[in-house]
Amino acid sequence: MITKLALFERCTDIDATEGFHNLINESSNGQLSIISELEAAGSGDEIANLPKSWEKHEAFIRDWAKLLPHFGDTDLRPAVYLSRETVSVRQKSGSMSSSAQDAVSTLIQVRTINSPSAKTALATLSGSEFLPVMEAIIEEMRKDTNWKRTRSEFRGAVLVADRSEEAAAALVRFFKSLQLEKTPAWVSTMVKDKTWWNE
């Protein structure tokens, strides 16, 4: 499945890939009816609800949808986070401003929620930078599978989430994708009373 998603990313463009990811993230169950429609469509069938960002890649996407495995009825959210390791996070990180990249470096090392350096780093960000910064932090968190100990990157992510609903949603989706048997006590403490937290 990851290979098929990576093929989509490599053979389309950033807009098409981000549109794909956004559709999945906005879906309540991670499944997309457009994928099922593409999988079932014949070569001459019109696709009525093709996302605008996919239109110039329609021929490829039609062929791509026919490749195995089919996943029109599959929750794609966990797979999307894994596939983002290969392409989309790297693309976003490469397009971030130097201040945003510096903020990521600071936020993944935050020792306390009230860190002055973290507050300074966050103050340098514009509204549109919170999501790519969050995704870069998520990329760092994905490198370490040990969630038994307190994670400074997660602390930094919480600070970003407090400032952006979109970034907060990305953090919640990432945490859900980990499918941990039980939420670590330190995580529960850190997100206590956060209105954006929804396990």
BASE-991752 format. One record per residue: residue number from 1; chain; x, y, z of N, C-alpha, C in turn. Coordinates in pm, 1 decimal, decimal comma. Example, Ala and Ser with C-alpha at 12.3 -4.5 7.8 and 13.67 -1.06 7.14 Angstrom:
2
[kolti 1; 'A'; [1319,0; -569,0; 780,0]; [1230,0; -450,0; 780,0]; [1320,0; -330,0; 780,0]]
[kolti 2; 'A'; [1285,0; -225,0; 708,0]; [1367,0; -106,0; 714,0]; [1290,0; 3,0; 787,0]]
This chain:
199
[kolti 1; 'A'; [81,7; -120,2; 0,0]; [0,0; 0,0; 0,0]; [86,2; 126,8; 0,0]]
[kolti 2; 'A'; [193,5; 125,1; 80,3]; [282,4; 241,8; 86,8]; [344,7; 267,3; -49,1]]
[kolti 3; 'A'; [383,1; 160,2; -117,0]; [444,3; 174,3; -249,7]; [347,7; 240,1; -347,0]]
[kolti 4; 'A'; [221,1; 201,5; -341,0]; [121,9; 259,0; -431,3]; [99,5; 407,0; -400,2]]
[kolti 5; 'A'; [93,5; 442,0; -273,5]; [77,8; 582,7; -236,1]; [199,1; 664,4; -278,4]]
[kolti 6; 'A'; [319,0; 607,4; -260,0]; [440,4; 677,2; -300,1]; [443,4; 698,7; -451,3]]
[kolti 7; 'A'; [390,9; 602,9; -527,2]; [384,5; 617,1; -672,6]; [294,5; 734,6; -710,4]]
[kolti 8; 'A'; [182,6; 748,8; -642,0]; [93,2; 862,8; -666,3]; [168,8; 993,4; -644,8]]
[kolti 9; 'A'; [242,8; 1001,9; -534,5]; [314,8; 1124,3; -500,5]; [422,5; 1157,6; -602,8]]
[kolti 10; 'A'; [492,2; 1055,5; -649,7]; [602,6; 1077,6; -743,2]; [555,4; 1111,9; -883,9]]
[kolti 11; 'A'; [437,2; 1063,3; -920,7]; [391,0; 1079,0; -1058,8]; [287,8; 1190,4; -1076,3]]
[kolti 12; 'A'; [251,4; 1258,4; -968,2]; [161,8; 1373,0; -980,1]; [239,6; 1498,2; -939,4]]
[kolti 13; 'A'; [185,4; 1579,1; -851,1]; [258,8; 1695,9; -803,3]; [215,9; 1726,4; -660,4]]
[kolti 14; 'A'; [272,1; 1831,6; -603,0]; [245,0; 1864,1; -463,0]; [97,3; 1891,5; -440,4]]
[kolti 15; 'A'; [35,1; 1968,2; -531,5]; [-106,5; 2002,8; -514,0]; [-195,0; 1877,8; -514,4]]
[kolti 16; 'A'; [-168,6; 1786,7; -607,8]; [-248,6; 1664,6; -615,2]; [-228,2; 1577,6; -491,1]]
[kolti 17; 'A'; [-103,7; 1568,1; -446,2]; [-72,2; 1487,5; -328,7]; [-135,3; 1546,0; -203,4]]
[kolti 18; 'A'; [-121,4; 1678,1; -186,4]; [-180,7; 1741,5; -68,9]; [-333,3; 1731,7; -73,4]]
[kolti 19; 'A'; [-390,1; 1743,2; -193,2]; [-534,3; 1727,1; -205,8]; [-578,1; 1587,4; -164,1]]
[kolti 20; 'A'; [-501,3; 1487,9; -204,2]; [-528,0; 1348,6; -167,6]; [-523,2; 1331,5; -16,1]]
[kolti 21; 'A'; [-415,2; 1380,8; 44,4]; [-399,1; 1369,3; 189,8]; [-510,1; 1442,3; 264,0]]
[kolti 22; 'A'; [-547,4; 1559,0; 215,4]; [-652,3; 1635,7; 282,5]; [-786,8; 1563,2; 277,1]]
[kolti 23; 'A'; [-816,1; 1501,7; 162,9]; [-941,3; 1425,6; 151,6]; [-944,3; 1311,3; 253,3]]
[kolti 24; 'A'; [-831,5; 1243,9; 267,5]; [-823,9; 1133,3; 362,6]; [-838,9; 1183,9; 505,5]]
[kolti 25; 'A'; [-768,5; 1291,9; 536,1]; [-772,7; 1346,1; 672,5]; [-910,4; 1400,7; 708,1]]
[kolti 26; 'A'; [-983,1; 1449,2; 608,0]; [-1116,7; 1503,9; 632,5]; [-1223,9; 1395,0; 639,4]]
[kolti 27; 'A'; [-1190,0; 1276,3; 594,4]; [-1286,0; 1165,9; 597,0]; [-1300,1; 1112,3; 739,2]]
[kolti 28; 'A'; [-1420,9; 1080,8; 778,8]; [-1444,6; 1032,5; 915,2]; [-1385,4; 894,2; 939,9]]
[kolti 29; 'A'; [-1368,7; 816,1; 832,8]; [-1315,4; 680,1; 849,3]; [-1190,4; 654,3; 766,0]]
[kolti 30; 'A'; [-1136,6; 758,8; 705,0]; [-1014,8; 742,7; 626,4]; [-1035,3; 677,9; 491,7]]
[kolti 31; 'A'; [-1161,6; 655,5; 452,8]; [-1192,9; 593,5; 324,1]; [-1245,5; 699,0; 227,7]]
[kolti 32; 'A'; [-1218,0; 679,3; 97,9]; [-1258,7; 777,4; -2,3]; [-1347,9; 713,7; -108,1]]
[kolti 33; 'A'; [-1465,2; 771,4; -125,2]; [-1556,6; 719,8; -227,3]; [-1500,9; 742,0; -367,3]]
[kolti 34; 'A'; [-1422,1; 848,5; -386,4]; [-1365,0; 876,1; -518,1]; [-1269,9; 764,1; -560,4]]
[kolti 35; 'A'; [-1199,7; 704,1; -463,8]; [-1110,1; 592,8; -495,8]; [-1191,8; 471,9; -540,2]]
[kolti 36; 'A'; [-1299,3; 443,8; -467,4]; [-1387,1; 332,0; -506,9]; [-1444,6; 355,1; -645,8]]
[kolti 37; 'A'; [-1482,5; 480,0; -674,4]; [-1538,9; 513,7; -804,9]; [-1436,3; 493,1; -915,5]]
[kolti 38; 'A'; [-1313,0; 534,2; -890,3]; [-1206,3; 517,1; -988,9]; [-1173,4; 369,4; -1011,0]]
[kolti 39; 'A'; [-1174,6; 293,6; -904,1]; [-1144,0; 150,5; -915,7]; [-1249,1; 77,4; -999,2]]
[kolti 40; 'A'; [-1374,0; 123,7; -989,6]; [-1483,0; 55,8; -1060,3]; [-1508,1; 111,4; -1199,8]]
[kolti 41; 'A'; [-1453,2; 227,7; -1230,1]; [-1483,6; 295,9; -1356,5]; [-1422,1; 225,9; -1476,6]]
[kolti 42; 'A'; [-1496,2; 226,1; -1586,2]; [-1442,9; 178,8; -1712,9]; [-1363,3; 289,4; -1779,5]]
[kolti 43; 'A'; [-1293,0; 256,6; -1885,4]; [-1205,5; 354,1; -1950,5]; [-1280,0; 475,5; -2004,4]]
[kolti 44; 'A'; [-1405,8; 457,6; -2043,3]; [-1481,4; 569,1; -2098,7]; [-1575,9; 635,7; -2001,5]]
[kolti 45; 'A'; [-1579,8; 586,0; -1877,9]; [-1672,0; 641,3; -1778,7]; [-1624,5; 777,7; -1729,0]]
[kolti 46; 'A'; [-1719,7; 868,4; -1713,7]; [-1686,9; 1000,5; -1660,8]; [-1680,7; 993,7; -1508,5]]
[kolti 47; 'A'; [-1578,9; 1060,6; -1451,2]; [-1565,4; 1069,5; -1306,4]; [-1616,9; 1205,9; -1264,1]]
[kolti 48; 'A'; [-1733,9; 1206,9; -1202,2]; [-1803,4; 1333,6; -1177,4]; [-1737,3; 1418,6; -1069,3]]
[kolti 49; 'A'; [-1682,4; 1354,9; -967,6]; [-1632,8; 1429,5; -851,4]; [-1481,2; 1427,7; -838,5]]
[kolti 50; 'A'; [-1412,0; 1423,5; -950,7]; [-1266,7; 1422,2; -946,1]; [-1216,3; 1554,4; -887,2]]
[kolti 51; 'A'; [-1132,3; 1549,2; -784,1]; [-1080,1; 1673,1; -726,0]; [-1010,5; 1759,2; -831,3]]
[kolti 52; 'A'; [-1024,3; 1889,6; -819,1]; [-967,5; 1981,2; -917,9]; [-816,7; 1963,0; -932,8]]
[kolti 53; 'A'; [-749,0; 1939,2; -819,9]; [-602,9; 1925,1; -824,3]; [-560,0; 1796,7; -894,5]]
[kolti 54; 'A'; [-654,5; 1705,8; -920,6]; [-622,8; 1579,7; -989,4]; [-651,0; 1585,7; -1138,5]]
[kolti 55; 'A'; [-720,1; 1689,3; -1183,5]; [-770,7; 1689,8; -1320,7]; [-661,3; 1674,5; -1425,6]]
[kolti 56; 'A'; [-548,9; 1744,6; -1408,0]; [-444,1; 1735,7; -1510,7]; [-368,8; 1603,2; -1505,2]]
[kolti 57; 'A'; [-394,2; 1524,3; -1402,0]; [-330,3; 1393,0; -1388,3]; [-432,1; 1279,8; -1405,0]]
[kolti 58; 'A'; [-549,6; 1312,1; -1460,7]; [-659,0; 1214,8; -1462,0]; [-620,0; 1083,3; -1528,9]]
[kolti 59; 'A'; [-551,8; 1089,0; -1641,3]; [-516,7; 965,8; -1712,2]; [-430,7; 874,8; -1623,7]]
[kolti 60; 'A'; [-330,2; 935,4; -1560,1]; [-244,6; 855,8; -1471,1]; [-324,3; 801,1; -1353,0]]
[kolti 61; 'A'; [-406,1; 886,4; -1290,6]; [-478,2; 846,1; -1170,2]; [-576,8; 734,4; -1199,6]]
[kolti 62; 'A'; [-638,3; 738,2; -1318,2]; [-727,7; 628,1; -1357,3]; [-650,8; 495,7; -1361,4]]
[kolti 63; 'A'; [-533,2; 498,4; -1424,3]; [-451,8; 376,4; -1431,9]; [-402,1; 335,4; -1293,5]]
[kolti 64; 'A'; [-360,1; 434,6; -1217,1]; [-308,0; 410,1; -1081,3]; [-412,6; 342,8; -993,5]]
[kolti 65; 'A'; [-537,3; 387,9; -1003,2]; [-644,1; 331,9; -920,0]; [-666,3; 182,9; -946,6]]
[kolti 66; 'A'; [-634,8; 139,3; -1067,9]; [-656,9; -1,0; -1103,8]; [-547,4; -93,1; -1048,6]]
[kolti 67; 'A'; [-436,3; -34,0; -1006,7]; [-326,5; -114,7; -954,7]; [-365,8; -178,9; -821,8]]
[kolti 68; 'A'; [-310,9; -296,3; -797,2]; [-331,2; -361,4; -668,6]; [-227,7; -311,7; -568,6]]
[kolti 69; 'A'; [-265,2; -301,3; -440,9]; [-394,8; -339,2; -385,5]; [-499,4; -230,8; -407,0]]
[kolti 70; 'A'; [-624,6; -270,1; -421,5]; [-733,4; -173,4; -421,0]; [-759,9; -133,4; -276,2]]
[kolti 71; 'A'; [-788,0; -6,9; -253,9]; [-815,4; 32,6; -115,3]; [-926,8; 135,8; -103,2]]
[kolti 72; 'A'; [-1028,6; 119,7; -187,3]; [-1144,1; 207,4; -176,0]; [-1217,3; 191,9; -44,5]]
[kolti 73; 'A'; [-1208,6; 71,6; 16,1]; [-1276,9; 47,1; 143,7]; [-1177,3; 32,5; 259,1]]
[kolti 74; 'A'; [-1057,9; 92,0; 242,7]; [-952,4; 82,0; 343,5]; [-931,7; 215,7; 412,3]]
[kolti 75; 'A'; [-908,7; 212,8; 543,6]; [-872,9; 334,3; 617,4]; [-729,4; 369,2; 579,8]]
[kolti 76; 'A'; [-712,8; 478,4; 507,1]; [-581,3; 514,7; 453,7]; [-500,3; 605,6; 545,9]]
[kolti 77; 'A'; [-557,3; 646,7; 658,0]; [-486,9; 744,7; 741,9]; [-351,0; 697,1; 792,6]]
[kolti 78; 'A'; [-339,0; 575,8; 848,8]; [-206,3; 532,2; 893,9]; [-105,0; 524,1; 779,0]]
[kolti 79; 'A'; [-149,8; 475,1; 664,1]; [-59,8; 460,9; 549,7]; [-12,8; 595,5; 498,2]]
[kolti 80; 'A'; [-101,5; 695,9; 502,7]; [-63,8; 829,0; 456,0]; [48,2; 886,3; 540,7]]
[kolti 81; 'A'; [39,9; 867,7; 672,3]; [146,3; 920,6; 757,2]; [278,9; 851,4; 729,1]]
[kolti 82; 'A'; [275,7; 722,9; 698,4]; [399,1; 653,0; 664,5]; [452,5; 699,4; 529,6]]
[kolti 83; 'A'; [364,0; 715,8; 432,3]; [408,4; 755,8; 298,6]; [462,6; 897,8; 298,6]]
[kolti 84; 'A'; [412,6; 982,0; 388,5]; [460,6; 1120,1; 394,0]; [608,9; 1126,1; 430,0]]
[kolti 85; 'A'; [660,8; 1019,2; 494,3]; [803,1; 1015,1; 523,5]; [884,5; 1027,4; 395,5]]
[kolti 86; 'A'; [834,5; 972,2; 286,4]; [913,6; 963,7; 165,4]; [909,3; 1089,0; 79,3]]
[kolti 87; 'A'; [794,9; 1161,8; 80,9]; [781,7; 1271,6; -14,4]; [728,0; 1399,3; 46,3]]
[kolti 88; 'A'; [603,2; 1396,9; 90,7]; [533,9; 1523,0; 116,2]; [591,7; 1603,3; 230,4]]
[kolti 89; 'A'; [633,4; 1538,7; 337,8]; [692,7; 1615,8; 446,9]; [823,7; 1677,5; 401,1]]
[kolti 90; 'A'; [899,3; 1600,0; 321,9]; [1025,0; 1653,5; 271,5]; [1000,5; 1774,7; 182,3]]
[kolti 91; 'A'; [897,3; 1768,9; 100,4]; [865,5; 1881,4; 13,9]; [828,0; 2003,7; 95,3]]
[kolti 92; 'A'; [745,4; 1982,9; 199,0]; [703,2; 2095,7; 280,3]; [820,5; 2153,8; 357,4]]
[kolti 93; 'A'; [904,6; 2065,3; 414,6]; [1018,5; 2113,5; 490,6]; [1111,5; 2195,1; 402,1]]
[kolti 94; 'A'; [1128,6; 2149,8; 278,0]; [1216,2; 2221,1; 186,9]; [1164,2; 2357,6; 150,4]]
[kolti 95; 'A'; [1033,3; 2377,5; 159,5]; [973,9; 2505,2; 122,3]; [952,8; 2596,5; 242,4]]
[kolti 96; 'A'; [986,5; 2550,9; 362,3]; [968,5; 2633,1; 481,2]; [1071,0; 2745,3; 487,2]]
[kolti 97; 'A'; [1032,1; 2855,2; 548,5]; [1124,3; 2966,3; 568,2]; [1232,5; 2925,7; 667,4]]
[kolti 98; 'A'; [1340,4; 3002,0; 668,5]; [1449,7; 2970,1; 761,4]; [1403,0; 2983,3; 905,6]]
[kolti 99; 'A'; [1314,1; 3079,6; 931,4]; [1264,2; 3096,7; 1068,7]; [1178,9; 2977,2; 1110,5]]
[kolti 100; 'A'; [1101,1; 2921,8; 1015,4]; [1019,7; 2804,6; 1045,9]; [1108,6; 2682,7; 1072,0]]
[kolti 101; 'A'; [1213,5; 2668,0; 992,8]; [1306,1; 2557,4; 1014,4]; [1376,5; 2570,8; 1149,3]]
[kolti 102; 'A'; [1412,1; 2694,8; 1184,6]; [1474,1; 2719,1; 1315,8]; [1375,9; 2687,1; 1427,7]]
[kolti 103; 'A'; [1248,8; 2721,1; 1404,6]; [1146,5; 2693,5; 1505,4]; [1132,9; 2543,7; 1529,3]]
[kolti 104; 'A'; [1136,0; 2465,8; 1421,6]; [1128,3; 2320,2; 1435,3]; [1244,3; 2268,7; 1519,4]]
[kolti 105; 'A'; [1363,7; 2317,1; 1490,0]; [1482,8; 2274,0; 1564,2]; [1469,6; 2303,5; 1712,9]]
[kolti 106; 'A'; [1409,8; 2418,6; 1744,1]; [1389,3; 2456,2; 1884,3]; [1278,9; 2373,8; 1948,3]]
[kolti 107; 'A'; [1168,3; 2356,6; 1878,2]; [1049,6; 2292,9; 1935,5]; [1066,6; 2143,8; 1961,8]]
[kolti 108; 'A'; [1151,6; 2077,4; 1885,0]; [1170,8; 1934,1; 1909,0]; [1261,3; 1908,7; 2030,2]]
[kolti 109; 'A'; [1311,4; 2016,9; 2089,9]; [1398,3; 2003,0; 2206,8]; [1341,7; 2073,2; 2330,2]]
[kolti 110; 'A'; [1212,5; 2106,3; 2326,7]; [1150,1; 2180,4; 2436,2]; [1149,3; 2096,6; 2564,4]]
[kolti 111; 'A'; [1198,0; 2154,2; 2672,0]; [1204,6; 2082,6; 2800,0]; [1086,0; 2112,7; 2890,9]]
[kolti 112; 'A'; [1024,0; 2229,8; 2872,4]; [908,1; 2266,1; 2954,3]; [804,7; 2336,3; 2866,3]]
[kolti 113; 'A'; [678,8; 2325,2; 2905,8]; [571,3; 2390,4; 2832,1]; [588,1; 2541,7; 2832,9]]
[kolti 114; 'A'; [649,8; 2595,4; 2936,8]; [668,3; 2740,3; 2949,8]; [803,8; 2786,7; 2898,8]]
[kolti 115; 'A'; [865,6; 2708,1; 2814,4]; [998,4; 2740,6; 2762,3]; [1001,7; 2876,5; 2692,4]]
[kolti 116; 'A'; [1085,4; 2968,8; 2738,2]; [1097,9; 3099,3; 2672,6]; [1145,1; 3087,3; 2527,9]]
[kolti 117; 'A'; [1237,9; 2994,7; 2503,5]; [1289,3; 2979,5; 2366,8]; [1180,7; 2929,8; 2273,1]]
[kolti 118; 'A'; [1091,7; 2843,4; 2323,2]; [981,5; 2793,9; 2241,4]; [884,8; 2907,6; 2209,3]]
[kolti 119; 'A'; [854,5; 2990,3; 2308,1]; [764,1; 3103,0; 2285,6]; [821,8; 3199,1; 2182,9]]
[kolti 120; 'A'; [953,4; 3221,3; 2190,4]; [1018,9; 3308,6; 2093,5]; [1011,3; 3248,9; 1953,3]]
[kolti 121; 'A'; [1036,0; 3119,1; 1943,8]; [1031,7; 3051,5; 1813,5]; [892,3; 3058,2; 1753,6]]
[kolti 122; 'A'; [791,2; 3035,1; 1834,9]; [653,3; 3038,1; 1786,7]; [612,0; 3177,6; 1741,0]]
[kolti 123; 'A'; [666,8; 3277,7; 1805,5]; [632,0; 3416,0; 1771,4]; [684,3; 3455,7; 1633,7]]
[kolti 124; 'A'; [780,9; 3382,2; 1582,5]; [836,3; 3414,5; 1450,3]; [753,1; 3356,8; 1336,7]]
[kolti 125; 'A'; [656,2; 3270,7; 1369,0]; [581,6; 3199,9; 1265,2]; [457,4; 3276,5; 1221,9]]
[kolti 126; 'A'; [429,5; 3269,1; 1092,5]; [303,5; 3322,7; 1041,0]; [197,4; 3214,2; 1051,5]]
[kolti 127; 'A'; [71,7; 3250,7; 1035,8]; [-37,3; 3153,9; 1049,5]; [-25,1; 3035,2; 956,4]]
[kolti 128; 'A'; [22,3; 3057,5; 835,2]; [31,4; 2949,6; 737,1]; [147,2; 2853,9; 763,8]]
[kolti 129; 'A'; [235,4; 2889,9; 856,5]; [353,5; 2807,0; 882,3]; [332,4; 2704,8; 992,6]]
[kolti 130; 'A'; [224,9; 2718,6; 1070,6]; [206,5; 2626,5; 1182,3]; [188,7; 2482,1; 1136,7]]
[kolti 131; 'A'; [111,5; 2460,0; 1029,1]; [89,6; 2323,1; 983,6]; [217,9; 2257,8; 931,7]]
[kolti 132; 'A'; [293,8; 2322,6; 840,8]; [418,4; 2258,3; 798,0]; [517,2; 2236,9; 912,5]]
[kolti 133; 'A'; [518,0; 2328,5; 1009,5]; [604,5; 2309,4; 1126,9]; [557,9; 2186,6; 1204,7]]
[kolti 134; 'A'; [426,7; 2173,8; 1222,9]; [373,9; 2056,4; 1292,2]; [411,6; 1928,7; 1217,8]]
[kolti 135; 'A'; [398,3; 1929,0; 1086,7]; [429,3; 1808,3; 1009,9]; [577,0; 1773,3; 1018,4]]
[kolti 136; 'A'; [662,1; 1874,3; 1026,1]; [805,4; 1848,0; 1042,3]; [832,9; 1788,2; 1180,0]]
[kolti 137; 'A'; [761,8; 1836,4; 1282,5]; [777,7; 1780,2; 1416,6]; [725,9; 1636,3; 1419,8]]
[kolti 138; 'A'; [613,3; 1612,5; 1354,4]; [559,1; 1476,3; 1345,7]; [659,2; 1383,9; 1278,8]]
[kolti 139; 'A'; [724,8; 1434,9; 1175,6]; [827,0; 1355,4; 1107,9]; [937,0; 1314,0; 1205,5]]
[kolti 140; 'A'; [976,7; 1404,9; 1292,1]; [1078,0; 1373,7; 1393,1]; [1025,1; 1270,7; 1492,7]]
[kolti 141; 'A'; [900,7; 1286,5; 1535,4]; [843,6; 1192,5; 1632,3]; [834,1; 1052,1; 1575,4]]
[kolti 142; 'A'; [810,4; 1043,5; 1445,5]; [794,7; 913,6; 1382,7]; [924,6; 832,3; 1384,1]]
[kolti 143; 'A'; [1036,7; 899,0; 1400,7]; [1165,7; 830,7; 1398,9]; [1190,2; 746,5; 1523,8]]
[kolti 144; 'A'; [1114,9; 774,7; 1629,7]; [1135,5; 705,1; 1757,4]; [1002,8; 642,1; 1799,1]]
[kolti 145; 'A'; [999,9; 511,2; 1814,5]; [874,7; 441,5; 1846,9]; [853,3; 423,5; 1996,5]]
[kolti 146; 'A'; [943,7; 474,3; 2077,5]; [931,0; 460,6; 2222,9]; [843,4; 572,3; 2279,2]]
[kolti 147; 'A'; [723,3; 536,1; 2319,8]; [630,6; 633,9; 2377,1]; [612,3; 614,3; 2527,3]]
[kolti 148; 'A'; [699,3; 536,0; 2586,8]; [691,2; 514,0; 2731,2]; [752,6; 630,0; 2809,3]]
[kolti 149; 'A'; [845,7; 698,8; 2746,8]; [911,0; 811,7; 2813,8]; [856,3; 943,3; 2759,8]]
[kolti 150; 'A'; [872,0; 1049,0; 2837,2]; [827,4; 1180,7; 2794,7]; [906,9; 1225,9; 2673,7]]
[kolti 151; 'A'; [838,8; 1277,6; 2574,7]; [902,6; 1316,9; 2449,2]; [900,9; 1468,8; 2434,7]]
[kolti 152; 'A'; [1019,0; 1526,1; 2417,7]; [1028,1; 1671,4; 2401,2]; [962,0; 1716,1; 2271,3]]
[kolti 153; 'A'; [968,6; 1632,0; 2166,6]; [905,7; 1670,0; 2039,4]; [754,7; 1682,4; 2055,2]]
[kolti 154; 'A'; [696,1; 1592,8; 2134,9]; [551,8; 1599,7; 2155,9]; [516,0; 1726,7; 2232,1]]
[kolti 155; 'A'; [599,8; 1762,7; 2327,8]; [576,3; 1886,0; 2402,5]; [575,8; 2006,0; 2308,1]]
[kolti 156; 'A'; [672,1; 2008,1; 2216,5]; [676,0; 2115,3; 2117,9]; [554,7; 2113,3; 2027,4]]
[kolti 157; 'A'; [510,6; 1993,8; 1990,7]; [392,3; 1980,7; 1904,7]; [267,6; 2034,5; 1974,5]]
[kolti 158; 'A'; [256,1; 2011,1; 2104,9]; [142,4; 2062,2; 2181,5]; [139,9; 2214,8; 2177,8]]
[kolti 159; 'A'; [256,2; 2275,6; 2186,7]; [264,1; 2421,9; 2182,4]; [218,2; 2475,0; 2046,8]]
[kolti 160; 'A'; [254,3; 2405,4; 1940,5]; [208,8; 2445,7; 1806,6]; [58,2; 2425,2; 1793,8]]
[kolti 161; 'A'; [10,5; 2311,8; 1843,9]; [-132,4; 2280,8; 1835,5]; [-217,6; 2385,2; 1907,7]]
[kolti 162; 'A'; [-163,7; 2441,2; 2014,3]; [-237,2; 2543,9; 2088,7]; [-260,8; 2669,8; 2005,3]]
[kolti 163; 'A'; [-185,1; 2683,4; 1897,6]; [-191,2; 2805,6; 1817,4]; [-255,3; 2786,8; 1680,6]]
[kolti 164; 'A'; [-291,7; 2663,7; 1646,9]; [-348,3; 2637,3; 1514,4]; [-440,3; 2516,6; 1518,0]]
[kolti 165; 'A'; [-566,5; 2536,2; 1481,8]; [-660,9; 2424,5; 1478,9]; [-618,7; 2318,6; 1377,9]]
[kolti 166; 'A'; [-567,3; 2364,2; 1264,2]; [-524,9; 2270,6; 1159,8]; [-406,3; 2187,1; 1207,3]]
[kolti 167; 'A'; [-311,4; 2253,4; 1273,7]; [-195,4; 2181,6; 1326,6]; [-238,0; 2086,7; 1437,5]]
[kolti 168; 'A'; [-332,6; 2130,0; 1520,6]; [-382,7; 2045,0; 1628,2]; [-447,3; 1918,8; 1571,6]]
[kolti 169; 'A'; [-526,7; 1935,2; 1466,4]; [-591,7; 1819,9; 1403,3]; [-487,5; 1723,1; 1347,8]]
[kolti 170; 'A'; [-379,7; 1776,6; 1291,4]; [-273,6; 1691,5; 1236,7]; [-206,5; 1611,7; 1348,0]]
[kolti 171; 'A'; [-184,5; 1675,1; 1462,9]; [-122,1; 1605,6; 1576,1]; [-212,9; 1494,3; 1627,0]]
[kolti 172; 'A'; [-341,5; 1521,7; 1640,0]; [-435,9; 1420,4; 1687,5]; [-441,3; 1302,6; 1590,3]]
[kolti 173; 'A'; [-445,9; 1332,2; 1460,8]; [-450,1; 1224,3; 1360,6]; [-324,2; 1138,5; 1367,0]]
[kolti 174; 'A'; [-210,2; 1205,1; 1383,7]; [-85,0; 1129,6; 1393,6]; [-87,2; 1038,4; 1515,3]]
[kolti 175; 'A'; [-129,6; 1092,1; 1628,5]; [-128,7; 1011,3; 1750,5]; [-222,7; 891,8; 1737,0]]
[kolti 176; 'A'; [-339,6; 913,3; 1677,3]; [-432,8; 802,9; 1655,1]; [-371,6; 696,2; 1564,4]]
[kolti 177; 'A'; [-293,7; 741,0; 1466,2]; [-234,8; 646,9; 1370,9]; [-132,9; 554,7; 1436,6]]
[kolti 178; 'A'; [-81,9; 592,7; 1554,7]; [14,6; 509,1; 1626,4]; [-51,4; 382,5; 1680,6]]
[kolti 179; 'A'; [-182,3; 392,1; 1706,1]; [-260,8; 278,6; 1754,8]; [-197,0; 215,5; 1879,2]]
[kolti 180; 'A'; [-160,6; 300,5; 1973,9]; [-104,1; 252,0; 2099,6]; [-213,1; 182,9; 2181,4]]
[kolti 181; 'A'; [-175,0; 80,1; 2255,2]; [-273,5; 7,7; 2335,6]; [-334,9; 99,1; 2441,0]]
[kolti 182; 'A'; [-253,3; 189,0; 2494,8]; [-300,0; 280,4; 2598,6]; [-224,6; 411,3; 2585,7]]
[kolti 183; 'A'; [-295,7; 522,1; 2602,5]; [-229,6; 652,7; 2598,2]; [-136,4; 665,7; 2718,5]]
[kolti 184; 'A'; [-8,3; 695,1; 2696,3]; [84,3; 709,9; 2808,5]; [36,9; 817,4; 2905,7]]
[kolti 185; 'A'; [62,1; 795,2; 3033,2]; [16,4; 888,9; 3136,2]; [73,2; 1028,3; 3113,2]]
[kolti 186; 'A'; [198,0; 1035,2; 3066,8]; [259,3; 1166,8; 3047,7]; [191,7; 1243,2; 2933,5]]
[kolti 187; 'A'; [142,0; 1170,2; 2832,4]; [68,0; 1234,6; 2724,2]; [-64,9; 1288,4; 2777,6]]
[kolti 188; 'A'; [-134,2; 1205,5; 2853,1]; [-262,4; 1247,8; 2910,3]; [-246,5; 1372,9; 2994,9]]
[kolti 189; 'A'; [-138,7; 1377,7; 3072,1]; [-112,4; 1494,9; 3156,0]; [-86,1; 1617,9; 3070,3]]
[kolti 190; 'A'; [-10,6; 1600,3; 2963,8]; [29,3; 1712,6; 2879,0]; [-88,5; 1771,1; 2800,8]]
[kolti 191; 'A'; [-184,3; 1688,4; 2765,0]; [-297,2; 1736,5; 2684,5]; [-423,7; 1756,7; 2768,0]]
[kolti 192; 'A'; [-411,0; 1740,6; 2898,6]; [-525,4; 1759,7; 2986,8]; [-585,8; 1898,7; 2966,2]]
[kolti 193; 'A'; [-716,2; 1902,8; 2950,7]; [-791,0; 2028,3; 2933,8]; [-768,5; 2095,2; 2797,8]]
[kolti 194; 'A'; [-700,3; 2028,9; 2705,5]; [-684,4; 2085,4; 2571,0]; [-812,9; 2058,2; 2492,3]]
[kolti 195; 'A'; [-879,2; 2161,7; 2449,7]; [-1006,9; 2143,4; 2379,6]; [-989,7; 2077,5; 2244,1]]
[kolti 196; 'A'; [-870,0; 2086,9; 2186,6]; [-846,6; 2031,1; 2055,1]; [-812,9; 1881,7; 2059,6]]
[kolti 197; 'A'; [-783,8; 1827,7; 2178,3]; [-743,6; 1687,0; 2189,3]; [-866,8; 1597,3; 2182,7]]
[kolti 198; 'A'; [-864,7; 1502,2; 2092,1]; [-979,3; 1413,1; 2073,8]; [-929,5; 1278,0; 2030,5]]
[kolti 199; 'A'; [-906,3; 1190,1; 2127,8]; [-853,5; 1056,6; 2096,6]; [-958,8; 971,0; 2028,4]]
